[in-house]
Amino acid sequence: MGTKGRMIVGMDANELIRLLNKALSDEWLAYYQYWVGAKVVKGPTKDAVMTELVQHATEELAHADMIALRIIQIGGIPVLEPKEWYNLTNCGYEVPSDPFVREILKQNIKGERCAIETYNNLLSVVKDKDPITYNMILTIISQEVEHEEDLQGLLEDLEVILK
């Protein structure tokens, strides 16, 4: 932990760590949802959807890495127990019990919308209080918006094929 780095946080650092651990939990669950969805998805456009899900999984893992590093920078400890992800998550996890491409896409669109809302709220919390976390969240939310757009495009393509 950098002493000066923690000092520039213009809010309760422990509260920020709590909020970031919630976001970290979301990212781990999102990573797994994308990763496992890519393994089980079935139906038309499966290959395109699988490719997109794998790319999104990689990006969600990168988000988790950024958040964990930020938690450490401000003197916190990232969530150590995976079972805690469920207790801390903002967005939850939907089991891909129906592997049909439409259902997988809808589940992940729902997750991205929750992530966008969560990060937008977090931006409001840290604005003018922690420029480093603010910039990190801007990077993450821009990718989450792109993910939603990508998934919606794939769903629209699928609907045309299924008509």
Buried (B, 14 or more C-beta within 10 A) or exposed (E): EEEEBBEEBEBEBEEBBEBBBBBBBBBBBBBBBBBBBBEEBEBBBBEBBBEBBBBBBEBBBBBBEBBBEBBBBBBBEBBEEEEBBEEBBBBBBBEBEEBBBBBBBBBBBBBBBBBBBBBEEBBEBBEEBBEBBBEBBEEBBEBBBEBBEBBEEBBEBBEEEEE
